[in-house]
Amino acid sequence: MEVKIVNKSSFALPEYQTPQSAGLDIRANIEESITLQPLERAMVPTGLYVELPEGCEMQIRPRSGLAAKHGITVLNSPGTIDADYRGEIKVILVNLSNTPFTIEAGERIAQMIVARYEQIEWQAVEELGATERGAGGFGSTGK
């Protein structure tokens, strides 16, 4: 699938880090570093603008290394970029650790995945079909 992109950042286009990666790493397009204090959040610009095909969305997800090593995650994970959005992609990062974390220019801060979706039409009914699980919710299927 081809996706149109305008790159106003100082860095190369997002890329897959391995041949079978699902997500493309995206970088912080900042002139000065940003230090996130514990529980602080920031909208980090990427300098990227996309035109997704109709029926597709772009999901912005945390990088597992930043989350595991530093407690840095994407606050509204996954963030969604709709096909009709044409503004700059920004990433809402939050520091969930108890120590400050500094984001440097060009640092890989998140990953993006393009996925197809379908819009639905509601069919209002009086009851739903039965299943073995039924209304069993959180933890109902065991450990």
Secondary structure, DSSP 8 states (H G I E B T S, - for coil): ---EEEE-SSS---B-SSTT-SSEEEE---SS-EEE-TT-EEEEE--EEEE--TTEEEEEE--HHHHHHH-EEETTSSEEE-TT--S--EEEEEE-SSS-EEE-TT-EEEEEEEEE---------S-----SSTT--TTTT--
